[in-house]
Amino acid sequence: MALKHEPTAPYHSAQEALRVLETVARHSTGVTDARLARQTGLTADRLTTLLRMLRREGYVEQIADGAYVTGDALTRLGSAHQHEQALHDKLQHTLDRLRDCVGAAVYISRYVDGEVTITQYADGPGTPSVNEWFDFRSSAHATALGKSLLGQLDHNGRRDHLSRHKMARLTSRTITNDTLLLSRLEAQPPTVPVLDLQEYAVGTVCAAVPITAGATAGCLALSLPVAHAHRLRQAADALNRNAAPVLLSLAI
């Protein structure tokens, strides 16, 4: 199934961060930021931003003379032994921080074997997760994360999904017409968060941004009680700005 690859800002950031990591890894005794800038071709400002993120995530560390070396998080993820557990733990740590940053429950969703799957999420007492009252696999037409994933498929992939999942009316706002849904998906720019304004559940609003890594469509999503709907766009923008570390973890 073909994906529509239209690189987003987090994708570009993750690619640049990978370039920095690969350069640091080649210098086992450490490399200065000036040398990193020369070898990666990144501007000083851009490199400073990326190094700050990589240090925060534990992928690089600064040693006594100010040079950079690879960090523990990269070592753990790079190990074939227990890679899956290390990736799960790293993503959970990132999701927990994202939840606190955006003030909402956050989710990672992937499109695996033709189905919408929520692989991990972070919620809390003040940031409750969505009550799955109707199977998420059958409600891609009504959820922000489902529409984000469908939007990353080609036309035939979307048609195939909708042929296997009847578009049930979950609330008065749910789109149940496949022609209307397909035209909305076609018109959705990949750089703009997809929104769900009480289409899946009355009382809940959601947003999702794409985090496609490799050949699998993926997205990062958040949910808020409708009383906090005024924060949705701001939270969605924050989610988008902070998606690069999730993409990076999936790419390593």
C-alpha positions as CSV (number, residue, x, y, z in Angstrom):
1,M,0.0,0.0,0.0
2,A,1.6,3.3,-1.1
3,L,2.0,6.2,1.2
4,K,1.8,9.8,0.2
5,H,5.1,11.2,1.4
6,E,4.9,14.9,1.9
7,P,7.6,15.8,4.4
8,T,6.5,17.9,7.4
9,A,8.6,20.1,9.7
10,P,9.1,17.3,12.3
11,Y,10.2,15.0,9.6
12,H,12.9,17.5,8.4
13,S,14.0,18.1,12.0
14,A,14.3,14.3,12.6
15,Q,16.3,13.9,9.4
16,E,18.7,16.7,10.5
17,A,19.0,15.3,14.0
18,L,19.9,11.9,12.5
19,R,22.6,13.6,10.5
20,V,24.0,15.2,13.7
21,L,23.9,11.9,15.5
22,E,25.6,10.0,12.7
23,T,28.4,12.6,12.7
24,V,28.8,12.5,16.5
25,A,28.9,8.7,16.4
26,R,31.9,8.8,13.9
27,H,33.9,10.7,16.5
28,S,34.3,8.3,19.4
29,T,36.4,10.8,21.5
30,G,34.0,13.7,20.9
31,V,33.4,16.4,18.4
32,T,33.0,20.2,18.8
33,D,29.9,22.1,17.7
34,A,32.0,24.1,15.2
35,R,33.2,20.9,13.6
36,L,29.6,19.5,13.7
37,A,28.4,22.6,11.8
38,R,31.1,22.1,9.1
39,Q,30.4,18.4,8.7
40,T,26.6,18.6,8.7
41,G,26.2,21.8,6.8
42,L,23.8,23.1,9.4
43,T,23.8,26.7,10.5
44,A,25.0,27.5,14.0
45,D,21.5,28.4,15.2
46,R,19.9,25.3,13.8
47,L,22.6,23.1,15.2
48,T,22.2,24.7,18.7
49,T,18.5,23.9,18.6
50,L,19.0,20.3,17.5
51,L,21.8,19.7,20.1
52,R,19.6,21.0,22.8
53,M,16.9,18.5,21.8
54,L,19.4,15.6,21.5
55,R,20.9,16.4,24.9
56,R,17.4,16.5,26.5
57,E,16.5,13.2,24.9
58,G,19.8,11.6,26.1
59,Y,21.1,10.9,22.6
60,V,24.2,13.1,23.0
61,E,26.2,14.2,26.0
62,Q,28.7,17.0,26.5
63,I,32.0,16.0,28.0
64,A,34.4,18.1,30.1
65,D,36.0,20.0,27.1
66,G,32.6,20.9,25.6
67,A,32.8,18.3,22.9
68,Y,29.8,16.0,22.1
69,V,29.7,12.2,22.4
70,T,26.8,9.7,22.0
71,G,24.5,9.3,25.0
72,D,23.1,6.4,26.9
73,A,19.7,6.6,25.2
74,L,21.3,6.1,21.8
75,T,23.4,3.2,23.1
76,R,20.3,1.5,24.4
77,L,18.2,2.0,21.2
78,G,21.1,1.0,19.0
79,S,21.5,-2.4,20.8
80,A,19.8,-5.3,19.0
81,H,19.2,-6.9,22.4
82,Q,16.0,-5.5,24.0
83,H,15.6,-2.9,21.3
84,E,11.8,-3.1,21.4
85,Q,11.7,-2.6,25.2
86,A,14.2,0.3,25.0
87,L,12.1,1.9,22.2
88,H,8.9,1.5,24.2
89,D,10.5,3.0,27.3
90,K,12.0,5.9,25.4
91,L,8.7,6.7,23.6
92,Q,6.7,6.5,26.9
93,H,9.1,9.0,28.5
94,T,8.7,11.3,25.6
95,L,4.9,10.9,25.6
96,D,4.7,11.6,29.4
97,R,6.7,14.9,28.8
98,L,4.5,15.8,25.8
99,R,1.3,15.2,27.9
100,D,2.6,17.7,30.5
101,C,3.8,20.1,27.9
102,V,0.5,20.3,25.9
103,G,-1.8,19.6,28.9
104,A,-3.7,16.8,27.2
105,A,-3.7,13.0,26.8
106,V,-1.4,12.1,23.9
107,Y,-1.3,9.0,21.7
108,I,0.9,7.3,19.1
109,S,-1.0,5.6,16.4
110,R,0.2,3.5,13.4
111,Y,-1.5,2.0,10.4
112,V,-0.5,-1.7,10.6
113,D,-1.8,-4.5,8.3
114,G,-4.7,-2.3,7.1
115,E,-5.9,-1.3,10.6
116,V,-5.7,1.7,12.9
117,T,-3.7,0.8,16.0
118,I,-2.9,2.9,19.1
119,T,0.5,1.6,20.1
120,Q,1.2,3.9,23.2
121,Y,-0.4,6.7,25.1
122,A,0.1,8.9,28.1
123,D,-2.8,10.3,30.2
124,G,-3.2,11.4,33.8
125,P,-5.8,12.5,36.4
126,G,-6.1,16.0,34.8
127,T,-5.6,14.7,31.2
128,P,-8.0,11.8,30.8
129,S,-7.7,9.6,27.7
130,V,-10.7,9.0,25.3
131,N,-13.1,6.4,26.4
132,E,-13.1,3.8,23.5
133,W,-16.8,3.3,23.4
134,F,-16.7,2.3,19.7
135,D,-13.7,0.3,18.3
136,F,-11.0,2.7,17.1
137,R,-10.3,0.3,14.2
138,S,-13.8,0.9,12.8
139,S,-13.9,4.7,13.5
140,A,-11.1,6.1,11.4
141,H,-13.6,8.3,9.6
142,A,-14.6,10.0,12.9
143,T,-11.3,10.4,14.8
144,A,-8.4,12.8,14.2
145,L,-5.8,10.1,14.4
146,G,-7.8,7.9,12.0
147,K,-8.2,10.7,9.5
148,S,-4.5,11.6,9.8
149,L,-3.6,8.0,9.0
150,L,-6.0,7.7,6.1
151,G,-4.7,11.0,4.8
152,Q,-1.2,9.5,4.5
153,L,-2.5,6.6,2.3
154,D,-3.0,6.8,-1.4
155,H,-6.5,7.0,-2.9
156,N,-6.7,3.2,-3.4
157,G,-5.5,2.6,0.2
158,R,-8.3,4.9,1.5
159,R,-10.9,3.2,-0.7
160,D,-9.8,-0.2,0.6
161,H,-10.1,0.9,4.2
162,L,-13.5,2.4,3.8
163,S,-14.7,-0.7,1.9
164,R,-13.8,-2.8,5.0
165,H,-15.2,-0.5,7.6
166,K,-18.7,0.9,7.4
167,M,-18.9,4.6,8.3
168,A,-21.1,4.5,11.3
169,R,-22.7,7.7,12.7
170,L,-21.2,8.1,16.1
171,T,-22.5,11.7,16.9
172,S,-24.5,14.3,15.0
173,R,-21.2,15.7,13.7
174,T,-19.8,12.4,12.2
175,I,-19.1,12.4,8.4
176,T,-20.8,9.2,7.0
177,N,-20.6,10.1,3.3
178,D,-17.5,8.5,1.8
179,T,-17.3,11.0,-1.1
180,L,-17.3,13.9,1.4
181,L,-14.7,12.2,3.6
182,L,-12.4,11.4,0.7
183,S,-12.6,15.0,-0.6
184,R,-11.8,16.4,2.9
185,L,-8.8,14.0,3.1
186,E,-7.6,15.0,-0.3
187,A,-7.8,18.7,0.7
188,Q,-6.0,18.3,4.0
189,P,-2.4,19.7,3.9
190,P,0.0,17.4,5.6
191,T,1.5,20.3,7.6
192,V,-1.8,21.2,9.2
193,P,-3.1,19.2,12.2
194,V,-6.3,17.1,11.6
195,L,-9.1,18.0,14.0
196,D,-12.0,16.0,15.4
197,L,-14.6,18.3,16.9
198,Q,-16.9,15.8,18.8
199,E,-17.2,13.6,15.7
200,Y,-16.2,10.4,17.7
201,A,-17.6,11.2,21.1
202,V,-19.8,14.1,22.4
203,G,-17.7,16.0,25.0
204,T,-14.3,15.3,23.4
205,V,-12.2,17.1,20.8
206,C,-9.0,15.8,19.3
207,A,-6.1,16.7,17.0
208,A,-3.4,14.6,15.1
209,V,-0.2,15.3,13.2
210,P,1.6,12.8,10.9
211,I,4.8,11.1,12.0
212,T,5.4,8.7,9.2
213,A,8.6,6.7,9.6
214,G,9.6,4.3,6.8
215,A,6.8,2.5,5.1
216,T,4.3,2.7,7.9
217,A,1.9,5.6,8.3
218,G,1.9,7.0,11.8
219,C,0.6,9.9,13.8
220,L,0.8,11.7,17.1
221,A,-2.6,12.7,18.5
222,L,-4.1,14.5,21.6
223,S,-7.5,14.6,23.1
224,L,-9.2,17.3,25.3
225,P,-12.6,17.6,27.1
226,V,-14.8,19.9,25.1
227,A,-14.6,22.4,27.9
228,H,-11.0,22.9,26.8
229,A,-11.8,23.2,23.1
230,H,-10.5,26.7,23.0
231,R,-7.0,25.3,23.7
232,L,-7.2,22.7,20.8
233,R,-5.4,24.6,18.1
234,Q,-2.7,25.9,20.4
235,A,-2.2,22.4,21.8
236,A,-2.1,20.9,18.3
237,D,0.6,23.3,17.2
238,A,2.7,22.4,20.3
239,L,2.2,18.7,19.5
240,N,3.5,19.4,16.0
241,R,6.5,21.3,17.2
242,N,7.4,18.6,19.6
243,A,6.8,15.6,17.2
244,A,10.5,15.4,16.0
245,P,11.8,13.4,19.1
246,V,9.1,10.7,18.6
247,L,10.0,10.4,14.9
248,L,13.7,10.3,15.7
249,S,13.2,7.4,18.2
250,L,11.2,5.5,15.6
251,A,13.9,6.1,13.0
252,I,16.9,5.0,15.1
